Amino acid sequence: MVERTVLDSGLVIISEYLPTFPSFDLSYTLRGGSRQETPETNGIYHIIEHMIFKGTQKYNLRDIADISDRLGGKLNAYTGKETTQFYIKAVDEYLDESFDLLTQMVMNSIFPQDEFIKEKNVALQEILEANDNPDTNAFETFYERVFEGNGLAYPVGGKVESVSNFTRESVYDFYKKTYTPDNLILASVGKVPHKELVSLAESIFKDYPSRKPSDFKFQIPSIKHETFFKTNDSLAQVYVITGFDGLSIVSPDRHQYMILNDVLGAGMSSRLFQRIREERGLSYTVSSFTDAYMDCGIHMTYSIVEPDRVGEYLQVVTDEITTFKREGITQEELKRARDSIKSSIILGFESRSSKMRFNVNNELFLKQDLTPESIIESINKTTIDDIYHLSNRYLDLKNMSVFKYGNTQG
């Protein structure tokens, strides 16, 4: 059972007590990521994530590394398009130390000037490295175009132009305004009693101003549907992405859409994999997947194809989607997709980290304590007719984005 407490400061605390093993996962999740940036601030959430490891009022950079290693845990972080998360794994006897270390980093980092200069250069190198990676370049370019004019278009790491203009003062000011208790969720899964976690948090956050938990504020995007390309003659092949309107992370049909995607192109038994790789030998890499956000989503197919076979590949994709929409799926395909997705969900919950992310997403997006059992029930109730109606609603070939990157002139 997930327990929830909201402090006067606006900090939301959620925990799930699992006493089986003497260990825990602990995290702070910020309501903020690259989607909330502007062209001028693109990359600022990511560089803040880096700087939080560089020293606090209480611990210097070396202290953070030493304490993390001594606890025997895993200390890490990631920045996404809608959230940023910092987390630690440790054994239960080190809860106080782990909580203190993570809280000091998230709330009291000092951004030393010399470390900022070094980390800014690291961030720029990371951007250049991403540009040299064909997969990353392809997807970032695709997102820039189809979500043009919206924060979803911005790469998480930022652009060379924006990151180059960051100063220690501008980034630190942004951090202090953004990293406030009302904008954070403290979560744990493992052998951590909820009352103990609340008590630790109250001792730190009692002097902050009284506020209500904040909420997301996003500009709703519209997906551009067009065909476009980007030439890179140094590549031997062409990276091809197609995109359709998808479902948001809170859509009541999201679990049914998982089945649709699974049958269409998510695995080795899927329609697209069988037609494109096994029957036609057009590509080694074939996949279909969805990216879901708070208020929108996009459904993509992805493959890497020889330049002179791109047209043939796209024709197979459109033909297969046309057949998929017209004839629907079989009972056997429905059962196989159900079993595959349910197995993935059940096995995923063997990980405390996965359970913690699930609980945080429930709090952030769904505003309810959704259970794995309710997801399984939704999947089991999905019918062939559900998939037929979803495919005809969303797989609109007249509004299909097509992007080609690599050895191509169009």
Secondary structure in CASP SS format (residue, H / E / C, confidence):
PFRMAT SS
TARGET T0000
AUTHOR 0000-0000-0000
METHOD secondary structure of the structure
MODEL  1
M C 1.00
V E 1.00
E E 1.00
R E 1.00
T E 1.00
V E 1.00
L C 1.00
D C 1.00
S C 1.00
G C 1.00
L C 1.00
V E 1.00
I E 1.00
I E 1.00
S E 1.00
E E 1.00
Y E 1.00
L C 1.00
P C 1.00
T C 1.00
F C 1.00
P C 1.00
S E 1.00
F E 1.00
D E 1.00
L E 1.00
S E 1.00
Y E 1.00
T E 1.00
L E 1.00
R C 1.00
G C 1.00
G C 1.00
S H 1.00
R H 1.00
Q H 1.00
E C 1.00
T C 1.00
P C 1.00
E C 1.00
T C 1.00
N C 1.00
G C 1.00
I H 1.00
Y H 1.00
H H 1.00
I H 1.00
I H 1.00
E H 1.00
H H 1.00
M H 1.00
I C 1.00
F C 1.00
K C 1.00
G E 1.00
T E 1.00
Q C 1.00
K C 1.00
Y C 1.00
N E 1.00
L H 1.00
R H 1.00
D H 1.00
I H 1.00
A H 1.00
D H 1.00
I H 1.00
S H 1.00
D H 1.00
R H 1.00
L H 1.00
G C 1.00
G C 1.00
K E 1.00
L E 1.00
N E 1.00
A E 1.00
Y E 1.00
T E 1.00
G C 1.00
K C 1.00
E C 1.00
T C 1.00
T E 1.00
Q E 1.00
F E 1.00
Y E 1.00
I E 1.00
K E 1.00
A E 1.00
V E 1.00
D H 1.00
E H 1.00
Y H 1.00
L H 1.00
D H 1.00
E H 1.00
S H 1.00
F H 1.00
D H 1.00
L H 1.00
L H 1.00
T H 1.00
Q H 1.00
M H 1.00
V H 1.00
M H 1.00
N H 1.00
S E 1.00
I C 1.00
F C 1.00
P C 1.00
Q H 1.00
D H 1.00
E H 1.00
F H 1.00
I H 1.00
K H 1.00
E H 1.00
K H 1.00
N H 1.00
V H 1.00
A H 1.00
L H 1.00
Q H 1.00
E H 1.00
I H 1.00
L H 1.00
E H 1.00
A H 1.00
N H 1.00
D H 1.00
N C 1.00
P H 1.00
D H 1.00
T H 1.00
N H 1.00
A H 1.00
F H 1.00
E H 1.00
T H 1.00
F H 1.00
Y H 1.00
E H 1.00
R H 1.00
V H 1.00
F C 1.00
E C 1.00
G C 1.00
N C 1.00
G H 1.00
L H 1.00
A H 1.00
Y C 1.00
P C 1.00
V C 1.00
G C 1.00
G C 1.00
K C 1.00
V H 1.00
E H 1.00
S H 1.00
V H 1.00
S H 1.00
N C 1.00
F C 1.00
T C 1.00
R H 1.00
E H 1.00
S H 1.00
V H 1.00
Y H 1.00
D H 1.00
F H 1.00
Y H 1.00
K H 1.00
K H 1.00
T H 1.00
Y C 1.00
T C 1.00
P H 1.00
D H 1.00
N H 1.00
L E 1.00
I E 1.00
L E 1.00
A E 1.00
S E 1.00
V E 1.00
G E 1.00
K C 1.00
V C 1.00
P C 1.00
H H 1.00
K H 1.00
E H 1.00
L H 1.00
V H 1.00
S H 1.00
L H 1.00
A H 1.00
E H 1.00
S H 1.00
I H 1.00
F H 1.00
K C 1.00
D C 1.00
Y C 1.00
P C 1.00
S C 1.00
R C 1.00
K C 1.00
P C 1.00
S C 1.00
D C 1.00
F C 1.00
K C 1.00
F C 1.00
Q C 1.00
I C 1.00
P C 1.00
S C 1.00
I C 1.00
K C 1.00
H C 1.00
E C 1.00
T E 1.00
F E 1.00
F E 1.00
K E 1.00
T E 1.00
N C 1.00
D C 1.00
S C 1.00
L C 1.00
A C 1.00
Q C 1.00
V E 1.00
Y E 1.00
V E 1.00
I E 1.00
T E 1.00
G E 1.00
F E 1.00
D E 1.00
G C 1.00
L C 1.00
S C 1.00
I C 1.00
V C 1.00
S C 1.00
P C 1.00
D C 1.00
R H 1.00
H H 1.00
Q H 1.00
Y H 1.00
M H 1.00
I H 1.00
L H 1.00
N H 1.00
D H 1.00
V H 1.00
L H 1.00
G H 1.00
A H 1.00
G C 1.00
M C 1.00
S C 1.00
S C 1.00
R H 1.00
L H 1.00
F H 1.00
Q H 1.00
R H 1.00
I H 1.00
R H 1.00
E H 1.00
E H 1.00
R C 1.00
G C 1.00
L C 1.00
S C 1.00
Y C 1.00
T C 1.00
V E 1.00
S E 1.00
S E 1.00
F E 1.00
T E 1.00
D E 1.00
A E 1.00
Y C 1.00
M C 1.00
D C 1.00
C C 1.00
G E 1.00
I E 1.00
H E 1.00
M E 1.00
T E 1.00
Y E 1.00
S E 1.00
I E 1.00
V E 1.00
E C 1.00
P H 1.00
D H 1.00
R H 1.00
V H 1.00
G H 1.00
E H 1.00
Y H 1.00
L H 1.00
Q H 1.00
V H 1.00
V H 1.00
T H 1.00
D H 1.00
E H 1.00
I H 1.00
T H 1.00
T H 1.00
F H 1.00
K H 1.00
R H 1.00
E H 1.00
G C 1.00
I C 1.00
T C 1.00
Q H 1.00
E H 1.00
E H 1.00
L H 1.00
K H 1.00
R H 1.00
A H 1.00
R H 1.00
D H 1.00
S H 1.00
I H 1.00
K H 1.00
S H 1.00
S H 1.00
I H 1.00
I H 1.00
L H 1.00
G H 1.00
F C 1.00
E C 1.00
S C 1.00
R H 1.00
S H 1.00
S H 1.00
K H 1.00
M H 1.00
R H 1.00
F H 1.00
N H 1.00
V H 1.00
N H 1.00
N H 1.00
E H 1.00
L H 1.00
F H 1.00
L H 1.00
K C 1.00
Q C 1.00
D C 1.00
L C 1.00
T C 1.00
P H 1.00
E H 1.00
S H 1.00
I H 1.00
I H 1.00
E H 1.00
S H 1.00
I H 1.00
N H 1.00
K H 1.00
T C 1.00
T C 1.00
I H 1.00
D H 1.00
D H 1.00
I H 1.00
Y H 1.00
H H 1.00
L H 1.00
S H 1.00
N H 1.00
R H 1.00
Y H 1.00
L C 1.00
D C 1.00
L H 1.00
K H 1.00
N H 1.00
M C 1.00
S E 1.00
V E 1.00
F E 1.00
K E 1.00
Y E 1.00
G E 1.00
N C 1.00
T C 1.00
Q C 1.00
G C 1.00
END
